[in-house]
Amino acid sequence: MAGRGETWIARLTPASGRSVDDLLAARLGLDVWERHPDHLVVAATEGQLGEVERRHLAEVERLVTRSQYEARTDDGPGTTSSATSP
């Protein structure tokens, strides 16, 4: 993934007057995990999230780092994870 820094799982809520479609059209190279009518859940580097914030495209809520998310959900084969998704 392009960009610099730690990869985060984050919720992006479009800025006032913008839509989820506007975020997708911005071509920021975000790894979109979930699309909702009012927000996206993405995996993105700190650099990518900083660019979203710098351009005032969306409110960025950093939920958890990707490594923390993977550690929470990687209980091994044949087990059921108790972790919740962002």
C-alpha positions in Angstrom: 0.0 0.0 0.0 1.4 3.4 -0.9 2.1 6.0 1.7 4.2 6.2 4.9 3.8 5.1 8.4 1.8 2.6 10.3 -1.3 1.1 8.6 -4.5 1.9 10.4 -8.1 0.5 10.3 -10.1 3.7 10.3 -13.6 5.1 9.8 -13.9 7.9 7.3 -17.0 10.1 7.6 -17.3 12.5 4.7 -17.0 16.2 5.5 -20.1 18.3 5.3 -21.2 18.7 1.7 -19.3 15.5 0.6 -20.4 11.9 0.2 -18.9 8.5 0.4 -18.8 8.5 -3.4 -16.7 11.7 -3.3 -14.2 9.9 -1.0 -14.0 6.9 -3.4 -13.5 9.3 -6.4 -10.6 11.0 -4.7 -8.4 8.0 -5.7 -6.3 8.0 -2.5 -5.4 4.4 -2.8 -7.4 3.4 0.3 -8.0 -0.3 1.0 -11.8 -0.1 1.5 -13.0 -2.8 3.9 -16.6 -1.7 4.3 -18.8 0.8 2.5 -21.8 2.3 4.3 -24.2 5.1 3.3 -22.5 7.5 5.7 -18.9 6.3 6.1 -16.2 3.9 4.9 -14.0 1.6 6.9 -10.6 1.4 5.4 -7.0 0.2 5.9 -4.7 3.1 5.2 -1.3 4.3 6.1 -0.8 7.3 8.4 0.3 9.2 5.3 -2.9 8.5 3.5 -5.1 9.4 6.5 -3.1 12.6 6.9 -3.8 13.5 3.3 -7.5 12.9 3.8 -7.4 15.2 6.8 -5.2 17.8 5.1 -7.7 18.0 2.2 -10.6 18.2 4.6 -12.3 15.3 2.7 -13.5 13.4 5.8 -13.4 13.1 9.6 -10.8 10.3 10.3 -11.3 8.1 13.3 -8.3 5.8 13.8 -9.8 2.6 15.2 -6.8 0.2 15.6 -3.6 -0.5 13.8 -3.7 -3.3 11.3 -1.2 -5.3 13.3 -3.3 -4.9 16.5 -6.4 -5.9 14.5 -4.7 -9.0 13.1 -3.4 -10.0 16.5 -6.9 -9.7 18.0 -8.5 -11.9 15.3 -5.7 -14.4 14.8 -6.7 -17.1 17.3 -5.3 -19.9 15.2 -6.9 -22.6 13.1 -10.2 -24.1 14.2 -10.9 -21.4 16.8 -13.6 -18.8 16.8 -12.4 -15.2 17.4 -14.1 -13.1 20.0 -12.9 -9.9 18.4 -15.4 -7.5 16.9 -14.9 -5.8 13.6 -14.5 -2.1 13.4 
